[in-house]
Structures are given as C-alpha cells and as structure tokens.
Amino acid sequence: MGTTQSAVARLEMVGANPRISTLERAIEALGRRLALHAEKPDVDLAQIDRHLAMTPAQRLRSHEHSARDLGRLLASARRVDPLR
C-alpha cells in the first residue's frame, strides 16, 4: 500500500472514516478488489411514514398494542424440541 504502520492503525481505529480511494488502496494491497453496490432499504418505508403521521400518543398506543399481541403470541407458542 506504500504507507506507514501508523496510517494503517488509523484505518483500523473505531470511528475511522476513510475515503473510498483509501479503502481501495488498502484492499488492493491485500490482493482484493473493492466492489460497491446500491440496494433498496430492508425496511417498510410506508410503515415508517404511517407512524410518523401519528401523534406521539397514537404511536405509544400502537406500540403498546403490538407488545400486548406479541406477549399473547409468545404465551400461546408451543415449545419444540430441536433434537427431535
């Protein structure tokens, strides 16, 4: 990579924010190639929009109902022996 140990250490630090060109050089020094691609988010943006349109009190009630329903589901779930 043609750099110093201290520069590599800075790349390895928590919170490091190197440029893509720096990452490319570091990865090429390892005999690899950097590949980037864009993906759609793995979240339901419509659901987020619906919740943001709610008042805080409405959001709280919605989460309370969800927690209650999840508790009921867990209480009624049948345990399965994974070794069977």
For each residue, the residues with C-beta under 8 A, 3 or more apart:
1: 8 25 26 28 29
2:
3: 7 8
4: 7 8
5: 8 9
6: 9 10
7: 3 4 10 11
8: 1 3 4 5 11 12 26
9: 5 6 12 13
10: 6 7 13 16
11: 7 8 16 18 22 26
12: 8 9 16
13: 9 10 16
14:
15:
16: 10 11 12 13
17:
18: 11 22 23 26
19: 22 23
20: 23 24 34 36
21: 24 25
22: 11 18 19 25 26
23: 18 19 20 26 27 34
24: 20 21 27 28 34
25: 1 21 22 28 29
26: 1 8 11 18 22 23 29 30
27: 23 24 30 32 33 34
28: 1 24 25 31 32 33 34
29: 1 25 26
30: 26 27
31: 28
32: 27 28
33: 27 28
34: 20 23 24 27 28
35:
36: 20
37:
38:
39: 42
40:
41: 45
42: 39
43: 47 48
44: 47 48
45: 41 48 49
46: 49 50
47: 43 44 50 51
48: 43 44 45 51 52
49: 45 46 52 53
50: 46 47 53 54
51: 47 48 54 59 62
52: 48 49
53: 49 50
54: 50 51 58 59 62
55: 58 59
56: 59 60
57: 60 61
58: 54 55 61 62
59: 51 54 55 56 62 63
60: 56 57 63 64
61: 57 58 64 65
62: 51 54 58 59 65 66
63: 59 60 66 67
64: 60 61 67 68
65: 61 62 68 69
66: 62 63 69 70
67: 63 64 70 71
68: 64 65 71 72
69: 65 66 72 73
70: 66 67 73 74
71: 67 68 74 75
72: 68 69 75 76
73: 69 70 76 77
74: 70 71 77
75: 71 72
76: 72 73
77: 73 74
78:
79:
80: 84
81: 84
82:
83:
84: 80 81
